[in-house]
Structures are given as structure tokens and as C-alpha cells.
């Protein structure tokens, strides 16, 4: 058994760690509230944008209206945008995302190029020898559309230049503060029959009627189709941030609780060690007194 001094030092170390984890928990709780607010602010526009894209794609000649609405006859190359975190201490958040990306990659026999958003995902992809087309790290705490748009436009430009045939998003979908799951979603080419996107954005009623394009159809579609597609990337980044902060908040709360429990156990061990030392000293004193009296 460790002596009282060693146990007391361990108690001090554990309490210092609990103070750090408690502070990180408070910071993450504040950040997750802001991320959820930003997610709620962007969701109505994202829903309407996706609704418009679906309506355009569902037109009788939808596949010919714009190259991004047309399905390629053969899929030879794919881009996957992997959205992870820049930091750890978030439990299994980053590892679950990379595991999802690996499982998805194993199901296809097509070359994949990756766009890494976040240091953790980038590092894991490099360790696995994946081809990284671009990387984006150290994003602002509350990124704007302009901060994220380069991520999406790289994929859009690659698709329009026929460098790739499909574009996927791999990110963590935010359900609530306790539930967030990694998902893989195809964003290019636009599939009007994709039920998961309609379900995710809670689109219950389809738009009716056709559009009158002014000044001309091509100019408007060249502007709104890429922009609305990039908007889906932006929305995924916001969801991932909310999920990351929520996961870190939960992880730090668990770490704080564990540190508190460990400190209690160590305090009991310290009390026993201290009591044992006092008892030993008292026996020594009593034995010394008895020896003197003899």
C-alpha cells in the first residue's frame, strides 16, 4: 500500500484534472448551444434550397437543365468530403466518423479522392494512405458560408470538369445533445428519388408547378445549383460542429465524474494510511515508554 504522502499527491493530481475537465465541460456546453442556434438558423434556408433543387431535378427535362443534375453513365472516380474535428477529448466522435468512412470505402471498388475538413480526419486518412485532394483545418468556432464555400466549390468544380462522377459527404449528423451518428450522403449528382435527404430535411410537401426563369434559365441555374449544393456542405459542417461540441461536453462530464469518484476512493485510502501511521506511532511510543519504565 502506498504511504499517506504518495496518496495525498495523487488526490491533488486527480482534483487538478477534474478542474480542467469541468472547465472544458462548461466551455463545450456554451459552444454546443451556439452551434445548435446556428444550425436552427440555417436549417430553414437549407430545406428550401434542397426543395428547389429537387423540384428542378424532377422536371421532365431536369437532367438536361444543368450538368450537375445529370447522372454519369459510368462511375470511375469519387470525391468524399470527410468532416471531422480539429481537436480530441470528444470521446469516440472522431474515431466513429473515420470508422464509418472506412466501412463505406470497403463497399465500393472505385478510386476515391478525399477532401479533409479537420485535423483528426486528415491525420487518419494520411495514416491509411488515402489520396487527399485538399484539406481545411482550424476553421472558426462559428464558421460562415464564406468560410466553408471553398470546400464545396472544389468538389463542384471537379464534378463540372468531369474529373469525378460522384460526390459524397461523410459527416456526423446531429440528432440531439446525446445522439449524433456518422452518415454518408451523396450530394452529386442530385438524385430526386433520394428519400433520405427528404427525410433528413423534413420536406413533407413537394413544390407544384413549373418555374419561369428570368432573365434566362441557364444563367440562373449556373448560379443557384452550385450554390445550393455548396450550402448542403455548409449545413453538414454546422451539424458536425454541434455534434463535436456535444460529444466533448458529454465526454468531459464523464471524465469529471470519474475523477470525483477516484478522488473519493483515494481519500478513503489516504485516511486508512494515515490512521495506520498514527497507530504505528502510538505503538512505538507505548513500547518506548514501557522499555524506559522497565
HELIX and SHEET records of a PDB file:
HELIX    1   1 UNK A    4  UNK A   57  1                                  54    
HELIX    2   2 UNK A   62  UNK A   65  1                                   4    
HELIX    3   3 UNK A   67  UNK A   69  5                                   3    
HELIX    4   4 UNK A   93  UNK A  106  1                                  14    
HELIX    5   5 UNK A  119  UNK A  127  1                                   9    
HELIX    6   6 UNK A  145  UNK A  160  1                                  16    
HELIX    7   7 UNK A  195  UNK A  200  1                                   6    
HELIX    8   8 UNK A  217  UNK A  293  1                                  77    
SHEET    1   A 5 UNK A 131  UNK A 136  0                                        
SHEET    2   A 5 UNK A 111  UNK A 117  1                                        
SHEET    3   A 5 UNK A  77  UNK A  83  1                                        
SHEET    4   A 5 UNK A 166  UNK A 174  1                                        
SHEET    5   A 5 UNK A 180  UNK A 188 -1                                        
END                                                                             
